[in-house]
Amino acid sequence: MTEYLVTVDGRPLRVKFGPDGEAFVDGEKFPGSIMRVGRTLFSVVMDGGSVRVLAERTADGLQVLCGGAEHTVTVETDRSRLLRTYGSKPGRASRKMEIHAPMPALIVRVLVSVGESVEEGQSLLVLEAMKMENELKADFGGKVKQVSAIKGKAVEKGELLMVLE
């Protein structure tokens, strides 16, 4: 389980995600669910209600709009925090991104192929789950190394769909 240090308006929080997608904040199970709706739009469901959250990347982290309030957010792993502390950045050659199905879904479109160069934020594939289409996007620029996703195929949560480097 990867642990993240998430700082919201200067307040540090320890966040972990379990194998079934559940989230833990400072050791306590998060009492809701988070679903990506678009490139920068998320839906947070708690206590029977839903809140839309807009998260835009900035040079310093994220600007998050939630419930009409704007928040400054940074997200770091222990590794990225150590690299920042010692004045280094994660090496591009060591970056690898595995894209897994976030939920059981049907693959609607595969938008890239092996060997293709992609940019950060570029759409890679579209899944349909619960009558909603969900685009999965690249977290960084690179090359597509593997594509396991096949249009029209049903996939299970956690199934490997694509690898970027």
Steps between C-alpha positions, in 0.01 A plus 500: 500500500659828390477782749469862393558819692216726386522859619176701481540873568812424708338216697682165448299179467625142454294324231513132402293302251412138568489221242122538462522876436408606852683806631647558846572853625729523804424133571121538490294349217358773275119469529427546132623439148679705237440458128673678213233649273724692259860611455483739795156425643427255782187393682529441876211304648448504879205479733263440208598821321737585218743793470676598176870575541705678234880450524735694270877441497720800572877543521476455878250213516124520458232765529183326617149646490262316733165625622574852381829520695844499338786301658871462429601133504829315459543124476829323569623148555784434744729455198405827328532687832854362550597590144366854549682531833831410335442726200428228248204413281377152409684381190299480182669173403373336819139604451253228424127530514273198506139581423258264672121490479371707795173300501327224305427657161470460125778638279330746263804648320876446498652831388872412479715212377836345590795725414290816487625807689251655741491827693405561861121513530440334162203260487611139468177301509134526589314262731127473557375413847154557647388670175778762530805537279831552682816616322831377636783746438880501512655637819817590307632510144672193361459201270238228502684174577209258528128501420289218647170684458277381216195696383179327605666286766360491854769548765512442874615753758880504519554338159810633318395703196815684388862580591678834431868585540 
